[in-house]
């Protein structure tokens, strides 16, 4: 199978600090992720000053303030982006960032980014979708909070703007941090793939690593997961994020599962070949059989090893006259 593309979602877990952002790149690379993703936005372009925080943001930050005030502290400058990209190149991990406004799309295009992640909140933003499609070579589309019809509308917008279906991956997601297990609904990921004929993946907001691993077993080609340096840090997303060792464990588990999925052809594996004769059985004599004796259920038995005639030929053997003399436990030959 194609290797699962694992996005380590740093998001805003740098808390507006470049040194923390660079450390997050290091952690993602060390964990073996394929890409590390940040968020690019201008608070002035993203929200009104009156927009309230989501409930989870209030709970996770421990204080109620406007989205604007919170996001203003989490902006990354263009020079920050350049430093992060340079660190990604040094650590040999792909840089990604989600743009949340028109100017941010322009900036990321200017910086050479070709794969664009559309966040769930922009799924219903037609001008945004058209602009992303105009510059992207690949789009990863998150679908949290969406009905299937809304996913279809977003796909149509991307396709009509010139992006091909082969260059779109649709991620199932549940927009809650952390996401309750009973609201994950992984089967919706498969429903999306069946409905639209697109590659699918999963953007995970649960706690722990088992759900993204399960998503891979169900066919996810892309996995996105938030991570942090320390989930006790202040900020809206830290509590629902993996710590460094957990991220590494998730990547390792996904790699194991994708190997285990195999090619779907049912046949003996290379390591099984040597065990076949040991584990399987042959038709053997259960007592002395002389030349000319008929093979019967009374003088034959089925025992290991499987180096002789297969018991699946039992009906062929019963009733035949023996051409040889056999002692007990000796494999039968015709």
N, C-alpha and C positions, 0 to 999 in steps of 0.2 A: 504494500500500500504506500501511498504518498506520505512522506513525513508530515506529522502534525506541526503546524506553525504555532509556536507558543509566544504570546505577547505578555511580557511582564509589565503590568500597568503601574507605572510610578505615579501618574496623574498629578495631583497637587501635593503629594506626600513629601515634597521637598520643603514645604512651609515657606516658600518664597526665598529660600536660601540656596545659592548656587552650589556651595560646598556639599550640602545634603543631596542636591540633584546629582552631582558627580559621583557621590558615594552610592546612590541608587543605581547608576549605570554599572558600577563595579559589581554590585550585588547581583544584578540581573545577568551579567556576563558570567560570573562565577557559578551561578545556578544552572547555566546551560540554556537559557532562554534564547529564542531566535531574534527577538526584538525587545527593546524597552521603549515604552510609550509615555509621553508627557501630555500636557494640555496647554494649548496656546490660545490666549484670549486677552482682550482688553475689557476690563470690568465696565468701562464707559459704554462699550459697544454691545456688551452681552446682556446687561440687566438694567432695569430702571432703579433708581435709588430707593424706590419704595418696595421693591420686590422682597418678599419675606423668605427666610430660609425654609428648607424642607424640614419636616419634623426630625428626621434622622440627623440632620446637620446640627440642629439645636441640641439634641441629645448627645451627639458625639463630641461637640465642641464645648458643651457645658455652659453656653451662654447664648442668649437670643440677641441677634443683631440683624441688620439687613444683609441680603446676599451681596450687595455691592460692597459693603465694608469688609466682609469676609474675603471676597474674591480679589479685592484690590491688593490685599496682602500677599496673594498667591500668584500674581502675574510674573511672567518671565520676560525679560527684555530680549531684544534681538542679539545682543552680545552674550547673554546667558545661553541662548539657543546655539550660538556658534561654539561656545565652550563645551556644551553638552554633546554636540555633534562630533567635535574633535575627540572627546573622551570615548564616544561610541566607536569611532574609527580605530582608536588605540586598542580598545577591548574587543574589537571584531564582533560587534553586535549591531544589528540594524537600529537606526534611530527612527522613531515614529512620534508623531504628536497629533492630537485631535484638535482641529481648529473649531472655534465656537462662534466666529464672526467672519465677515467678508474680508476684512483687512488681514486677519490671521491666515486665511486661505492664501492670500497673495504673498504673505511673508514666507510661509512654508514652501510654496512653489518657488519663490526666489532662492530659498536655501537648498533647493534640489530634491525635496521630498516627492516621491512618486506614488506611494501607497497612502491613501487617506482613510482614516477611521471616522465614520459618521456616527456621532453619539446618538443615543436613543432620543434625546430631547430635540434633535434636529430632524428627525424622521419625517415630520410634517412641515418642514420649512422648504417650500418649493424653490425660492431663489437660491438658497444655500445649496440644495441638491444639484441644481443646474450648474452653479459655479464650481462645485467640487468635481463634477463630471467633466467639466471643460479642461481641467488641469491634471486629473488623476490618470494614472495607468492602471491602478488597481484600487478598488473601494471595498472596505470592510464595513458593513452596515449593521449597526446594532438596532434591536427591535423591542427594547423594553417598553412597557406600557401600551404596546400596539396590538390592534386586532389584525387578522390576516388581510383584510381589505386595505388597511393602511400600509401594510408592508408592500402589497401589490402596487399601490399608488406611488410609493417611493421608488420601487423598482422601475416602474414605467417612466418616471421622471428622469432617472439616471440613464435608462436606455434611449429615451428620446433625445437626451442631451449628447448622445454619441458614445456612451460607454457600452461595451459588449457584455453580454451575460456571463461569458467565460472569465471576465475580469471583476466579477462581483462575488463576494462571500457574505452571506447573511448570517448574523449571529443572533441566536435566541438569547434573551436576557430577561431578568426580572429587576426592575428599578427600585430596589429597596436595599438598604445597607445596615446590617447584614440582611440577606434574603432568608425568610423562613423556609425550611425544607419543604413544607407542604405547598409552597408557591413556586417551586422550581419548574415543574412541568417539563421535564426534558423531552418528552414525546412531542412537544410543540416544535422542537428543532427539526425532528424528522418530518413533521407535517409541512413545515416551510419548504424543505427540500423537495418533497413530493408535489406540492402545489405549484412551485415555480421553476423546477428544474435547475436550481442553483446549488453551488457548493454551500455547505452550512457549517456553523461552528457555534461556540457557546462562550458568552461573556459572563463570568461567574462572580456573584456577590455573596455567596454563602460563606460561612466560616468553615475552615478546614479544607482538605484537598480531595475528598472522595467524589464530590459531584463533578468537577472537571474531568477527573479520570473516568468516571462513568460516561460522560458525554463523548469521550474519545471512543469508548466501546460501542456507542450508539451511532458513530459515524462522523463526529466533529472533525473538521479539517483544520480549524483554527480554535485555539483556546486563549482567552484573555483573562488575566487574574490580577487583582490589585495586590501590591506588596509594599512594605514599608521597612524602614530601618528598625523601628520599635513601635509596636502597636499601642503603647501607652503615651505616645507623643500627642500634643494638642493638634487638633485639626479635624476636618469633617470625615475623612476616609480612613484614618489609621486603624480604627477599631475593627473594621471589616476587611483588613488587609493581612496578608501573610507576612511573617517575619522571615529573615534571610534563610534560615535552615528549613523552614516550611516550604518556601519557594523552591529550594533545591530538591526537596523530597517530592514535590508535585511534578517537577520536570522529569525526575527519575522514574516516577510511577507511570507517567504518560508514555515515556519511551519504552518501558517494559510492556505496557498494554498494546501499543501500536505494533511491537514485534510479535506479541502473542496473537494478534488478530490474524496474521498470516494471509494466505492467498485464497482461502476458502475451498481449496481442492482437498478432498478427503483421500489421503493415501498415507502409507507408512513413512514416517520421517526418517532422516538419516540415523538418528540415535535409536529409533525403534527397530531398525533392521536387525541389529545384533541381538535383540531380545526376543525376536519372533520364535526362534527354535526353542528357546528356554521356556517361554510362557505358554506356547501352544502345545497340542498333543498329537500323537500318532496312533494308528491302530496297531496293537501288539497282541501277541499270544497270551492267553490267560492260563494256559496249560500246555502240555506237550501236544504238538500237532504233527502228525506224520504225513508223508507224501500220499496224496490221494484222499485224505480226510477233507470233508466239506467244512468250510468256514461257517460257524454258527455263533449265535449270541452266547452260547455256553463256552466256547473256546477262544473268544476274542474279548479284548478290553481296550479302553482308550486311556492312554497315559502320556505324560511328558517323557522325553522331549518331543518337539514337533519336527523331527528330522526324517520321518517316514511318511507313509500314506496318510493323508488328511482324513480325519473322522467325517468330513463332509462327503467322502466317497464310501461311507459305511454300506449303503444299499448296493453299491457295485461289488463290494467284497463278499457280502453274505451270500452263501449258496455256491460259491466257486470252489473248485477242488484245489487243494494245496499242491503246488509243484515242488515244495521243499519241506524239510523237517524244521520245526521251530520249537524252541524251548520257552518256558514262561518269561514274559517281559521282552522277548525278542520282537523287533518291528516286523510286521508282515510285509512280504514282497509278493507281487503277483507274477 
